[in-house]
Amino acid sequence: MIDRRLFVRGLSAAVAASTLVTDSALAQSSKAEADAARQIAPAVDKSPFRLGVIGPGSRGQELVRSFLRVPGVKVVAAADIYPPRFAQLNQTCGYEVASHADFRALLDRKDLDAVVVATPLGLHAQHVIPALESGHHVYGEKTMAYTIEDAAKIVNATTAHKRIFQVGHQYRYSPWIRAAVARVQQGEIGDVTHILAYWNRNNNWRRPVPDPSLERLINWRLYNQWSLGLFAELGSHHMDIANWVFGSTPTSAIGSGSICTYHDGRETDDNVQAVLSYSGGRRFIFTSMTNNAKMGDQLWLYGSKGSLNLTLEDATFFYEPHRIVKTPAKDGKAVVTSASYSPAGEMPYRGPGKPVQVTTAEDPTTAATRAFVYCVRTKTEPIADAHVGYGSALAVIQSNHARLKKQEVEVPASI
Amino acid sequence: METYSQLRPKGEGLKQKYGEVTEPGKNFARQGIKILSLAAVCSLSLVAQPPLQHFHQTHAAMGTIFTIDLNVPDQATAEQDMDLAFEEIDRLEALLSNYRPTSELSRISREAGSAPVVTDPETFHFLDRSIYWSRVSNGAFDITVGPLLRAWGFFFHQGRIPSQAELNALRDKIGWRHVALDPETRTVSFTNHQAMELDPGSIGKGFAVDSVVKLLREHGVTSAFISAGGSTLYAIGTVPGAAGWPVDIPDPRAPGKIATSILLKDTSLSTGACTEKFFIKNGHRYCHIFDPRTMRPVEGMLQTTVIDPSATDSDALSTVVFVLDPSASRRLLASMPGTKALIFRQSNQSPSHASCTAINWTGNPCEASSPAAKGSQLHD
């Protein structure tokens, strides 16, 4: 997390990032939690907040639903090259939203407080960078960019134009994930050395296409032109959480994948696997398949003292059996006999864990959109800022690069 | 979750019993309704169009099992339509579930007592419609009864009878009149200044069915049947070659018998009954449908069925007419000619007899059960 005062003073992000690793992790984490709590808290300011949306497709409309839960927010303009989206958006909003066939016309408007970019991944940079350059604050969907160069340009444009940029890594705003990660950072499960993440589904990942000519537009996730496949669309959230928990970005990536079930002309794989290396030999492993949903969407954080399971709705701790402890010499008291039985062995633990209790377990996207409006109104640096977006983009892009190259590739440093 | 889903083409007619797979305490399903799908009846149209094939899929959501029957040209279309429909149901469950703290409805329940909560147009519309039915029914319908269900043990899978003192203590925690809606700002506030428990159980499934119907129609579906646990049904178009989708309404006076067989077309049907979710204490059956005004389970009502073009409304109304006295239901529905109701109630005079009330209903469903002889009446 980048220190807010450093951001305001305009110091370089690299300086801010270096303080992150040198400072006391505990102090950082409690400060980060206080900052996060302020951003996520129920909105007090109800003044008008005018939003423009580039790409009001299915995800764009879902974001709009969340933004409309923030006091004062009104969607005033939208841009899309697929006209049916405008009528859908009007219905989602319950009023007429000005429509633009060209996103530049939307960016030329002077009545916007912020712009949402929810276009296909391959177009993110083309929309986000001009938006920042024309003076708009931006909520940009993940993955932040299609290439590392584009991701770096977004980071630089955010700094150069002193704009607020928040990336759609909404799990950073999930109360139970924040609470659980804070406890991990305080050592609750020892040193976390491995994170295993799954996002499995059982469907073909296709949207209905009214006309075959629209296939690549509507099912863009299935084609390389704009998509980095399952690593980007699903894995980026998990890779972001790994960066957050490990406190750094990965150093190298191994990737693989195949088309194993859906031989329907798609170009992106219907199952992928990635292994990311972090400093000190730590590993993150991601796997996604689309023909079996048993594992669903979840992460497991493994430390020497226990494990943490994170899902879309909750977080649960599990603890390892107690280890040898050094104690003062025995005082000569007799041992009381008892019968005991431990089924440990090599069998997996199948009992219950200890759930993380939070009082405000709201939808992460609802919290993230509210936090973005707060950040724009108060000129506060978001929790999921461009550097967070850059870190996750690095992991996604290099996992995919390794998959194509069929060998381990280096991951450039964070910025 | 897709875990429970199965997609299979159907070449033969099938007879299904709905509302069987239920989870105690979470089951909103109230009554099994038998549906005879005439899938084998292919269209004999002379127009050169691919013959429609029948597909069927089930999906666990909202504490019940949703099923969809589709007549579409091919399996690929069926898979896409089914995915869209069930994704929509899951989206609405995530929006409205009172079992999920992450839902928008739970957020409102938690926060609207402290300060006005701005919500999205869809959730606001859901609340607006819920409060509308509370107002129109003079409180017979009320989504704020969550604490009552809890006090009577319906959340813990075992019934209990709360003391009057316990119920009195709940008076301030429930009541639709505490829910203030401001359409200008789309804000919800609880005027009793405390957290409440909004429970979508008597309207949410209908709301989901309406959304699915709209979505399927937008995607060109002309023949489909959607069932939310058998308690809320919607028929899009007809079974090819027939006048509608056949639905049998059981006769609660004679187990196993059918009160009336109807054909449903472009309209919804919802049922309320206590035959599946109840508890028995000291020989008395306590129903999970409450009269919010007495804070006690409804007594003496056997089964209600409501037909209305909106599944949201038929779902809510099947509870309204379950809670109201049949004469009050008749007065309420007098101004709603497009809404039909069929009500079976234990007779006051003789507990072993039941009264049957049909309001705006086509045909004579209250007469002796012999539907086969009379043929199925079309309701559209």
Chai-1 contact restraints between the chains, C-beta under 6 A:
chainA,res_idxA,chainB,res_idxB,connection_type,confidence,min_distance_angstrom,max_distance_angstrom,comment,restraint_id
A,R65,B,D120,contact,1.0,0.0,6.0,A-B,restraint_1
A,L68,B,D120,contact,1.0,0.0,6.0,A-B,restraint_2
A,R69,B,V118,contact,1.0,0.0,6.0,A-B,restraint_3
A,R69,B,T119,contact,1.0,0.0,6.0,A-B,restraint_4
A,R69,B,D120,contact,1.0,0.0,6.0,A-B,restraint_5
A,P71,B,V118,contact,1.0,0.0,6.0,A-B,restraint_6
A,G94,B,P121,contact,1.0,0.0,6.0,A-B,restraint_7
A,N202,B,E2,contact,1.0,0.0,6.0,A-B,restraint_8
A,N203,B,D83,contact,1.0,0.0,6.0,A-B,restraint_9
A,P208,B,Q80,contact,1.0,0.0,6.0,A-B,restraint_10
A,P208,B,H219,contact,1.0,0.0,6.0,A-B,restraint_11
A,A293,B,E2,contact,1.0,0.0,6.0,A-B,restraint_12
A,A293,B,T3,contact,1.0,0.0,6.0,A-B,restraint_13
A,E313,B,T102,contact,1.0,0.0,6.0,A-B,restraint_14
A,A361,B,P101,contact,1.0,0.0,6.0,A-B,restraint_15
A,A361,B,T102,contact,1.0,0.0,6.0,A-B,restraint_16
A,E362,B,T102,contact,1.0,0.0,6.0,A-B,restraint_17
A,E362,B,R107,contact,1.0,0.0,6.0,A-B,restraint_18
A,D363,B,T102,contact,1.0,0.0,6.0,A-B,restraint_19
